[in-house]
Amino acid sequence: MVTRSQLSTTPKASLGSIVGACLHRPDGELLVDGLATEIITLAGSFLPGANGSVQASTSAVVVDRHDQVYAGPLIRGHDPAP
């Protein structure tokens, strides 16, 4: 069981590369493809869920290999990497 003291609700920030991203948008899902998707900002929280589980919510601003910038919540379990 995870206790509240083990969780963080403080936004985190970092830079790094990932292989694409899947973001939630008001009109549906947005797949940012590419071998070199750069993370510009990353923020989120981890809160206690039902039965001692952890509920994570993470949003990011990313740049694709064509220098297009996208932002939104990351969709859990949607990994665009093959």
VOKEPA-687678 format. One record per atom (N, C-alpha, C): residue number from 1; chain; atom name; x, y, z. Coordinates in Angstrom, 1 decimal, decimal comma. Example, Ala and Ser with C-alpha at 12.3 -4.5 7.8 and 13.67 -1.06 7.14 Angstrom:
BEGIN
<rec pos="1" unit="A" site="N" xx="13,2" yy="-5,7" zz="7,8"/>
<rec pos="1" unit="A" site="CA" xx="12,3" yy="-4,5" zz="7,8"/>
<rec pos="1" unit="A" site="C" xx="13,2" yy="-3,3" zz="7,8"/>
<rec pos="2" unit="A" site="N" xx="12,8" yy="-2,2" zz="7,1"/>
<rec pos="2" unit="A" site="CA" xx="13,7" yy="-1,1" zz="7,1"/>
<rec pos="2" unit="A" site="C" xx="12,9" yy="0,0" zz="7,9"/>
//
This chain:
BEGIN
<rec pos="1" unit="A" site="N" xx="0,8" yy="-1,2" zz="0,0"/>
<rec pos="1" unit="A" site="CA" xx="0,0" yy="0,0" zz="0,0"/>
<rec pos="1" unit="A" site="C" xx="0,9" yy="1,2" zz="0,0"/>
<rec pos="2" unit="A" site="N" xx="0,5" yy="2,2" zz="-0,8"/>
<rec pos="2" unit="A" site="CA" xx="1,3" yy="3,5" zz="-0,9"/>
<rec pos="2" unit="A" site="C" xx="0,6" yy="4,5" zz="0,0"/>
<rec pos="3" unit="A" site="N" xx="1,5" yy="5,1" zz="0,8"/>
<rec pos="3" unit="A" site="CA" xx="1,0" yy="6,2" zz="1,7"/>
<rec pos="3" unit="A" site="C" xx="1,1" yy="7,5" zz="1,0"/>
<rec pos="4" unit="A" site="N" xx="0,3" yy="8,5" zz="1,5"/>
<rec pos="4" unit="A" site="CA" xx="0,3" yy="9,8" zz="1,0"/>
<rec pos="4" unit="A" site="C" xx="1,7" yy="10,4" zz="1,1"/>
<rec pos="5" unit="A" site="N" xx="2,5" yy="10,1" zz="2,1"/>
<rec pos="5" unit="A" site="CA" xx="3,8" yy="10,7" zz="2,3"/>
<rec pos="5" unit="A" site="C" xx="4,8" yy="10,2" zz="1,2"/>
<rec pos="6" unit="A" site="N" xx="4,5" yy="9,1" zz="0,6"/>
<rec pos="6" unit="A" site="CA" xx="5,3" yy="8,5" zz="-0,5"/>
<rec pos="6" unit="A" site="C" xx="5,0" yy="9,1" zz="-1,9"/>
<rec pos="7" unit="A" site="N" xx="3,9" yy="9,9" zz="-1,9"/>
<rec pos="7" unit="A" site="CA" xx="3,5" yy="10,4" zz="-3,2"/>
<rec pos="7" unit="A" site="C" xx="3,9" yy="11,9" zz="-3,4"/>
<rec pos="8" unit="A" site="N" xx="4,0" yy="12,3" zz="-4,6"/>
<rec pos="8" unit="A" site="CA" xx="4,3" yy="13,7" zz="-4,8"/>
<rec pos="8" unit="A" site="C" xx="3,3" yy="14,3" zz="-5,7"/>
<rec pos="9" unit="A" site="N" xx="2,8" yy="15,5" zz="-5,3"/>
<rec pos="9" unit="A" site="CA" xx="1,9" yy="16,3" zz="-6,2"/>
<rec pos="9" unit="A" site="C" xx="2,7" yy="17,5" zz="-6,7"/>
<rec pos="10" unit="A" site="N" xx="4,0" yy="17,6" zz="-6,6"/>
<rec pos="10" unit="A" site="CA" xx="4,8" yy="18,7" zz="-7,1"/>
<rec pos="10" unit="A" site="C" xx="5,1" yy="18,5" zz="-8,5"/>
<rec pos="11" unit="A" site="N" xx="4,8" yy="19,5" zz="-9,4"/>
<rec pos="11" unit="A" site="CA" xx="5,2" yy="19,3" zz="-10,8"/>
<rec pos="11" unit="A" site="C" xx="6,7" yy="19,1" zz="-10,9"/>
<rec pos="12" unit="A" site="N" xx="7,0" yy="18,2" zz="-11,9"/>
<rec pos="12" unit="A" site="CA" xx="8,4" yy="17,9" zz="-12,2"/>
<rec pos="12" unit="A" site="C" xx="8,7" yy="18,4" zz="-13,6"/>
<rec pos="13" unit="A" site="N" xx="10,0" yy="18,7" zz="-13,8"/>
<rec pos="13" unit="A" site="CA" xx="10,4" yy="19,2" zz="-15,1"/>
<rec pos="13" unit="A" site="C" xx="11,6" yy="18,5" zz="-15,6"/>
<rec pos="14" unit="A" site="N" xx="11,8" yy="18,3" zz="-16,9"/>
<rec pos="14" unit="A" site="CA" xx="13,0" yy="17,6" zz="-17,4"/>
<rec pos="14" unit="A" site="C" xx="13,1" yy="17,8" zz="-18,9"/>
<rec pos="15" unit="A" site="N" xx="14,2" yy="17,5" zz="-19,4"/>
<rec pos="15" unit="A" site="CA" xx="14,5" yy="17,5" zz="-20,8"/>
<rec pos="15" unit="A" site="C" xx="14,9" yy="16,1" zz="-21,2"/>
<rec pos="16" unit="A" site="N" xx="14,6" yy="15,6" zz="-22,3"/>
<rec pos="16" unit="A" site="CA" xx="15,0" yy="14,3" zz="-22,7"/>
<rec pos="16" unit="A" site="C" xx="14,3" yy="13,9" zz="-24,1"/>
<rec pos="17" unit="A" site="N" xx="14,7" yy="12,8" zz="-24,6"/>
<rec pos="17" unit="A" site="CA" xx="14,2" yy="12,3" zz="-25,8"/>
<rec pos="17" unit="A" site="C" xx="13,3" yy="11,0" zz="-25,6"/>
<rec pos="18" unit="A" site="N" xx="12,3" yy="10,9" zz="-26,4"/>
<rec pos="18" unit="A" site="CA" xx="11,4" yy="9,7" zz="-26,4"/>
<rec pos="18" unit="A" site="C" xx="11,2" yy="9,4" zz="-27,8"/>
<rec pos="19" unit="A" site="N" xx="10,6" yy="8,2" zz="-28,1"/>
<rec pos="19" unit="A" site="CA" xx="10,2" yy="7,8" zz="-29,4"/>
<rec pos="19" unit="A" site="C" xx="8,7" yy="8,0" zz="-29,6"/>
<rec pos="20" unit="A" site="N" xx="8,4" yy="9,2" zz="-30,0"/>
<rec pos="20" unit="A" site="CA" xx="7,0" yy="9,6" zz="-30,2"/>
<rec pos="20" unit="A" site="C" xx="6,3" yy="9,9" zz="-28,9"/>
<rec pos="21" unit="A" site="N" xx="5,0" yy="10,3" zz="-29,0"/>
<rec pos="21" unit="A" site="CA" xx="4,2" yy="10,5" zz="-27,8"/>
<rec pos="21" unit="A" site="C" xx="2,7" yy="10,5" zz="-28,3"/>
<rec pos="22" unit="A" site="N" xx="1,9" yy="10,1" zz="-27,4"/>
<rec pos="22" unit="A" site="CA" xx="0,4" yy="10,1" zz="-27,6"/>
<rec pos="22" unit="A" site="C" xx="-0,2" yy="11,0" zz="-26,6"/>
<rec pos="23" unit="A" site="N" xx="-0,8" yy="12,1" zz="-27,1"/>
<rec pos="23" unit="A" site="CA" xx="-1,4" yy="13,2" zz="-26,3"/>
<rec pos="23" unit="A" site="C" xx="-2,9" yy="13,2" zz="-26,4"/>
<rec pos="24" unit="A" site="N" xx="-3,5" yy="13,5" zz="-25,3"/>
<rec pos="24" unit="A" site="CA" xx="-5,0" yy="13,7" zz="-25,3"/>
<rec pos="24" unit="A" site="C" xx="-5,3" yy="15,1" zz="-25,7"/>
<rec pos="25" unit="A" site="N" xx="-6,1" yy="15,3" zz="-26,7"/>
<rec pos="25" unit="A" site="CA" xx="-6,5" yy="16,6" zz="-27,2"/>
<rec pos="25" unit="A" site="C" xx="-8,1" yy="16,7" zz="-27,1"/>
<rec pos="26" unit="A" site="N" xx="-8,6" yy="17,9" zz="-27,1"/>
<rec pos="26" unit="A" site="CA" xx="-10,1" yy="18,0" zz="-27,0"/>
<rec pos="26" unit="A" site="C" xx="-10,8" yy="17,3" zz="-28,2"/>
<rec pos="27" unit="A" site="N" xx="-10,2" yy="17,2" zz="-29,3"/>
<rec pos="27" unit="A" site="CA" xx="-10,8" yy="16,5" zz="-30,5"/>
<rec pos="27" unit="A" site="C" xx="-10,4" yy="15,0" zz="-30,6"/>
<rec pos="28" unit="A" site="N" xx="-9,7" yy="14,5" zz="-29,6"/>
<rec pos="28" unit="A" site="CA" xx="-9,3" yy="13,1" zz="-29,6"/>
<rec pos="28" unit="A" site="C" xx="-7,8" yy="12,9" zz="-29,3"/>
<rec pos="29" unit="A" site="N" xx="-7,2" yy="11,8" zz="-29,8"/>
<rec pos="29" unit="A" site="CA" xx="-5,8" yy="11,6" zz="-29,5"/>
<rec pos="29" unit="A" site="C" xx="-5,0" yy="12,1" zz="-30,6"/>
<rec pos="30" unit="A" site="N" xx="-3,8" yy="12,6" zz="-30,2"/>
<rec pos="30" unit="A" site="CA" xx="-2,8" yy="13,1" zz="-31,2"/>
<rec pos="30" unit="A" site="C" xx="-1,6" yy="12,2" zz="-31,1"/>
<rec pos="31" unit="A" site="N" xx="-1,2" yy="11,6" zz="-32,1"/>
<rec pos="31" unit="A" site="CA" xx="0,1" yy="10,8" zz="-32,2"/>
<rec pos="31" unit="A" site="C" xx="1,2" yy="11,6" zz="-32,7"/>
<rec pos="32" unit="A" site="N" xx="2,2" yy="11,9" zz="-31,9"/>
<rec pos="32" unit="A" site="CA" xx="3,4" yy="12,6" zz="-32,3"/>
<rec pos="32" unit="A" site="C" xx="4,4" yy="11,5" zz="-32,7"/>
<rec pos="33" unit="A" site="N" xx="4,7" yy="11,3" zz="-33,9"/>
<rec pos="33" unit="A" site="CA" xx="5,6" yy="10,2" zz="-34,3"/>
<rec pos="33" unit="A" site="C" xx="7,0" yy="10,8" zz="-34,4"/>
<rec pos="34" unit="A" site="N" xx="7,9" yy="9,9" zz="-34,6"/>
<rec pos="34" unit="A" site="CA" xx="9,3" yy="10,2" zz="-34,8"/>
<rec pos="34" unit="A" site="C" xx="10,2" yy="9,5" zz="-33,9"/>
<rec pos="35" unit="A" site="N" xx="11,4" yy="9,3" zz="-34,4"/>
<rec pos="35" unit="A" site="CA" xx="12,5" yy="8,7" zz="-33,6"/>
<rec pos="35" unit="A" site="C" xx="13,1" yy="9,6" zz="-32,6"/>
<rec pos="36" unit="A" site="N" xx="13,0" yy="10,9" zz="-32,8"/>
<rec pos="36" unit="A" site="CA" xx="13,6" yy="11,8" zz="-31,8"/>
<rec pos="36" unit="A" site="C" xx="12,6" yy="12,9" zz="-31,4"/>
<rec pos="37" unit="A" site="N" xx="11,7" yy="12,5" zz="-30,5"/>
<rec pos="37" unit="A" site="CA" xx="10,7" yy="13,5" zz="-30,0"/>
<rec pos="37" unit="A" site="C" xx="11,3" yy="14,0" zz="-28,7"/>
<rec pos="38" unit="A" site="N" xx="11,5" yy="15,3" zz="-28,6"/>
<rec pos="38" unit="A" site="CA" xx="12,1" yy="15,9" zz="-27,5"/>
<rec pos="38" unit="A" site="C" xx="11,1" yy="16,4" zz="-26,4"/>
<rec pos="39" unit="A" site="N" xx="11,3" yy="16,1" zz="-25,2"/>
<rec pos="39" unit="A" site="CA" xx="10,5" yy="16,6" zz="-24,1"/>
<rec pos="39" unit="A" site="C" xx="11,0" yy="17,9" zz="-23,7"/>
<rec pos="40" unit="A" site="N" xx="10,2" yy="18,9" zz="-23,7"/>
<rec pos="40" unit="A" site="CA" xx="10,6" yy="20,3" zz="-23,3"/>
<rec pos="40" unit="A" site="C" xx="10,2" yy="20,5" zz="-21,8"/>
<rec pos="41" unit="A" site="N" xx="8,9" yy="20,2" zz="-21,5"/>
<rec pos="41" unit="A" site="CA" xx="8,5" yy="20,2" zz="-20,1"/>
<rec pos="41" unit="A" site="C" xx="7,7" yy="19,0" zz="-19,8"/>
<rec pos="42" unit="A" site="N" xx="7,7" yy="18,6" zz="-18,5"/>
<rec pos="42" unit="A" site="CA" xx="7,0" yy="17,4" zz="-18,1"/>
<rec pos="42" unit="A" site="C" xx="6,4" yy="17,8" zz="-16,7"/>
<rec pos="43" unit="A" site="N" xx="5,1" yy="17,6" zz="-16,5"/>
<rec pos="43" unit="A" site="CA" xx="4,5" yy="18,0" zz="-15,2"/>
<rec pos="43" unit="A" site="C" xx="3,5" yy="16,9" zz="-14,9"/>
<rec pos="44" unit="A" site="N" xx="3,3" yy="16,6" zz="-13,6"/>
<rec pos="44" unit="A" site="CA" xx="2,3" yy="15,7" zz="-13,2"/>
<rec pos="44" unit="A" site="C" xx="2,2" yy="15,5" zz="-11,8"/>
<rec pos="45" unit="A" site="N" xx="1,3" yy="14,5" zz="-11,4"/>
<rec pos="45" unit="A" site="CA" xx="1,1" yy="14,3" zz="-10,0"/>
<rec pos="45" unit="A" site="C" xx="0,8" yy="12,8" zz="-9,8"/>
<rec pos="46" unit="A" site="N" xx="1,1" yy="12,3" zz="-8,6"/>
<rec pos="46" unit="A" site="CA" xx="0,8" yy="10,9" zz="-8,2"/>
<rec pos="46" unit="A" site="C" xx="-0,1" yy="11,0" zz="-7,0"/>
<rec pos="47" unit="A" site="N" xx="-1,2" yy="10,4" zz="-7,1"/>
<rec pos="47" unit="A" site="CA" xx="-2,2" yy="10,5" zz="-6,0"/>
<rec pos="47" unit="A" site="C" xx="-2,7" yy="9,1" zz="-5,6"/>
<rec pos="48" unit="A" site="N" xx="-3,0" yy="8,9" zz="-4,3"/>
<rec pos="48" unit="A" site="CA" xx="-3,5" yy="7,6" zz="-4,0"/>
<rec pos="48" unit="A" site="C" xx="-4,9" yy="7,3" zz="-4,7"/>
<rec pos="49" unit="A" site="N" xx="-5,0" yy="6,1" zz="-5,2"/>
<rec pos="49" unit="A" site="CA" xx="-6,2" yy="5,6" zz="-5,8"/>
<rec pos="49" unit="A" site="C" xx="-6,9" yy="4,5" zz="-5,0"/>
<rec pos="50" unit="A" site="N" xx="-7,8" yy="3,9" zz="-5,6"/>
<rec pos="50" unit="A" site="CA" xx="-8,5" yy="2,8" zz="-4,9"/>
<rec pos="50" unit="A" site="C" xx="-7,6" yy="1,6" zz="-4,5"/>
<rec pos="51" unit="A" site="N" xx="-7,9" yy="1,0" zz="-3,4"/>
<rec pos="51" unit="A" site="CA" xx="-7,2" yy="-0,2" zz="-3,0"/>
<rec pos="51" unit="A" site="C" xx="-5,7" yy="0,0" zz="-2,9"/>
<rec pos="52" unit="A" site="N" xx="-5,2" yy="1,2" zz="-2,5"/>
<rec pos="52" unit="A" site="CA" xx="-3,7" yy="1,4" zz="-2,4"/>
<rec pos="52" unit="A" site="C" xx="-3,0" yy="1,6" zz="-3,7"/>
<rec pos="53" unit="A" site="N" xx="-3,7" yy="1,7" zz="-4,8"/>
<rec pos="53" unit="A" site="CA" xx="-3,0" yy="1,9" zz="-6,1"/>
<rec pos="53" unit="A" site="C" xx="-2,6" yy="3,4" zz="-6,2"/>
<rec pos="54" unit="A" site="N" xx="-1,8" yy="3,7" zz="-7,2"/>
<rec pos="54" unit="A" site="CA" xx="-1,4" yy="5,1" zz="-7,5"/>
<rec pos="54" unit="A" site="C" xx="-2,0" yy="5,5" zz="-8,8"/>
<rec pos="55" unit="A" site="N" xx="-2,6" yy="6,7" zz="-8,8"/>
<rec pos="55" unit="A" site="CA" xx="-3,1" yy="7,3" zz="-10,0"/>
<rec pos="55" unit="A" site="C" xx="-2,2" yy="8,4" zz="-10,4"/>
<rec pos="56" unit="A" site="N" xx="-1,7" yy="8,3" zz="-11,6"/>
<rec pos="56" unit="A" site="CA" xx="-0,7" yy="9,2" zz="-12,2"/>
<rec pos="56" unit="A" site="C" xx="-1,4" yy="10,1" zz="-13,3"/>
<rec pos="57" unit="A" site="N" xx="-1,0" yy="11,3" zz="-13,3"/>
<rec pos="57" unit="A" site="CA" xx="-1,5" yy="12,2" zz="-14,3"/>
<rec pos="57" unit="A" site="C" xx="-0,3" yy="13,0" zz="-14,8"/>
<rec pos="58" unit="A" site="N" xx="0,1" yy="12,9" zz="-16,1"/>
<rec pos="58" unit="A" site="CA" xx="1,3" yy="13,6" zz="-16,6"/>
<rec pos="58" unit="A" site="C" xx="1,0" yy="14,3" zz="-17,9"/>
<rec pos="59" unit="A" site="N" xx="1,4" yy="15,5" zz="-18,0"/>
<rec pos="59" unit="A" site="CA" xx="1,3" yy="16,4" zz="-19,2"/>
<rec pos="59" unit="A" site="C" xx="2,7" yy="16,7" zz="-19,7"/>
<rec pos="60" unit="A" site="N" xx="2,8" yy="17,0" zz="-21,0"/>
<rec pos="60" unit="A" site="CA" xx="4,1" yy="17,3" zz="-21,5"/>
<rec pos="60" unit="A" site="C" xx="4,0" yy="18,3" zz="-22,7"/>
<rec pos="61" unit="A" site="N" xx="5,0" yy="19,0" zz="-22,9"/>
<rec pos="61" unit="A" site="CA" xx="5,2" yy="19,8" zz="-24,1"/>
<rec pos="61" unit="A" site="C" xx="6,4" yy="19,1" zz="-24,9"/>
<rec pos="62" unit="A" site="N" xx="6,1" yy="18,7" zz="-26,1"/>
<rec pos="62" unit="A" site="CA" xx="7,1" yy="17,9" zz="-26,9"/>
<rec pos="62" unit="A" site="C" xx="7,3" yy="18,6" zz="-28,2"/>
<rec pos="63" unit="A" site="N" xx="8,5" yy="18,3" zz="-28,8"/>
<rec pos="63" unit="A" site="CA" xx="8,8" yy="18,8" zz="-30,2"/>
<rec pos="63" unit="A" site="C" xx="9,2" yy="17,6" zz="-31,0"/>
<rec pos="64" unit="A" site="N" xx="8,6" yy="17,6" zz="-32,2"/>
<rec pos="64" unit="A" site="CA" xx="8,9" yy="16,4" zz="-33,1"/>
<rec pos="64" unit="A" site="C" xx="10,1" yy="16,8" zz="-33,9"/>
<rec pos="65" unit="A" site="N" xx="10,5" yy="15,8" zz="-34,8"/>
<rec pos="65" unit="A" site="CA" xx="11,7" yy="16,0" zz="-35,6"/>
<rec pos="65" unit="A" site="C" xx="11,6" yy="17,0" zz="-36,7"/>
<rec pos="66" unit="A" site="N" xx="10,3" yy="17,5" zz="-36,9"/>
<rec pos="66" unit="A" site="CA" xx="10,1" yy="18,6" zz="-37,9"/>
<rec pos="66" unit="A" site="C" xx="9,9" yy="20,0" zz="-37,2"/>
<rec pos="67" unit="A" site="N" xx="10,3" yy="20,0" zz="-35,9"/>
<rec pos="67" unit="A" site="CA" xx="10,3" yy="21,3" zz="-35,1"/>
<rec pos="67" unit="A" site="C" xx="8,8" yy="21,8" zz="-34,8"/>
<rec pos="68" unit="A" site="N" xx="7,9" yy="20,8" zz="-34,9"/>
<rec pos="68" unit="A" site="CA" xx="6,5" yy="21,2" zz="-34,5"/>
<rec pos="68" unit="A" site="C" xx="6,3" yy="20,9" zz="-33,0"/>
<rec pos="69" unit="A" site="N" xx="5,7" yy="21,9" zz="-32,3"/>
<rec pos="69" unit="A" site="CA" xx="5,5" yy="21,8" zz="-30,9"/>
<rec pos="69" unit="A" site="C" xx="4,1" yy="21,4" zz="-30,6"/>
<rec pos="70" unit="A" site="N" xx="3,9" yy="20,4" zz="-29,6"/>
<rec pos="70" unit="A" site="CA" xx="2,7" yy="19,9" zz="-29,2"/>
<rec pos="70" unit="A" site="C" xx="2,6" yy="19,9" zz="-27,7"/>
<rec pos="71" unit="A" site="N" xx="1,4" yy="20,0" zz="-27,1"/>
<rec pos="71" unit="A" site="CA" xx="1,2" yy="19,9" zz="-25,7"/>
<rec pos="71" unit="A" site="C" xx="0,0" yy="19,2" zz="-25,3"/>
<rec pos="72" unit="A" site="N" xx="0,0" yy="18,6" zz="-24,1"/>
<rec pos="72" unit="A" site="CA" xx="-1,2" yy="18,0" zz="-23,6"/>
<rec pos="72" unit="A" site="C" xx="-0,9" yy="16,8" zz="-22,7"/>
<rec pos="73" unit="A" site="N" xx="-2,0" yy="16,3" zz="-22,1"/>
<rec pos="73" unit="A" site="CA" xx="-1,8" yy="15,1" zz="-21,2"/>
<rec pos="73" unit="A" site="C" xx="-1,3" yy="13,9" zz="-22,0"/>
<rec pos="74" unit="A" site="N" xx="-0,3" yy="13,2" zz="-21,4"/>
<rec pos="74" unit="A" site="CA" xx="0,1" yy="11,9" zz="-22,0"/>
<rec pos="74" unit="A" site="C" xx="-1,0" yy="10,9" zz="-21,8"/>
<rec pos="75" unit="A" site="N" xx="-1,2" yy="10,0" zz="-22,7"/>
<rec pos="75" unit="A" site="CA" xx="-2,3" yy="9,0" zz="-22,6"/>
<rec pos="75" unit="A" site="C" xx="-1,6" yy="7,7" zz="-22,1"/>
<rec pos="76" unit="A" site="N" xx="-2,0" yy="7,3" zz="-20,9"/>
<rec pos="76" unit="A" site="CA" xx="-1,4" yy="6,1" zz="-20,3"/>
<rec pos="76" unit="A" site="C" xx="-1,6" yy="4,9" zz="-21,2"/>
<rec pos="77" unit="A" site="N" xx="-0,5" yy="4,1" zz="-21,3"/>
<rec pos="77" unit="A" site="CA" xx="-0,6" yy="2,9" zz="-22,0"/>
<rec pos="77" unit="A" site="C" xx="-0,5" yy="3,0" zz="-23,5"/>
<rec pos="78" unit="A" site="N" xx="-0,4" yy="4,2" zz="-24,1"/>
<rec pos="78" unit="A" site="CA" xx="-0,3" yy="4,4" zz="-25,5"/>
<rec pos="78" unit="A" site="C" xx="1,1" yy="4,8" zz="-25,9"/>
<rec pos="79" unit="A" site="N" xx="1,9" yy="3,8" zz="-26,2"/>
<rec pos="79" unit="A" site="CA" xx="3,3" yy="3,9" zz="-26,6"/>
<rec pos="79" unit="A" site="C" xx="3,3" yy="3,8" zz="-28,1"/>
<rec pos="80" unit="A" site="N" xx="3,7" yy="4,9" zz="-28,8"/>
<rec pos="80" unit="A" site="CA" xx="3,7" yy="4,9" zz="-30,2"/>
<rec pos="80" unit="A" site="C" xx="4,9" yy="4,1" zz="-30,8"/>
<rec pos="81" unit="A" site="N" xx="5,9" yy="3,8" zz="-30,0"/>
<rec pos="81" unit="A" site="CA" xx="7,0" yy="3,0" zz="-30,5"/>
<rec pos="81" unit="A" site="C" xx="6,6" yy="1,6" zz="-30,9"/>
<rec pos="82" unit="A" site="N" xx="7,1" yy="1,2" zz="-32,1"/>
<rec pos="82" unit="A" site="CA" xx="6,7" yy="-0,2" zz="-32,5"/>
<rec pos="82" unit="A" site="C" xx="7,3" yy="-1,3" zz="-31,6"/>
//
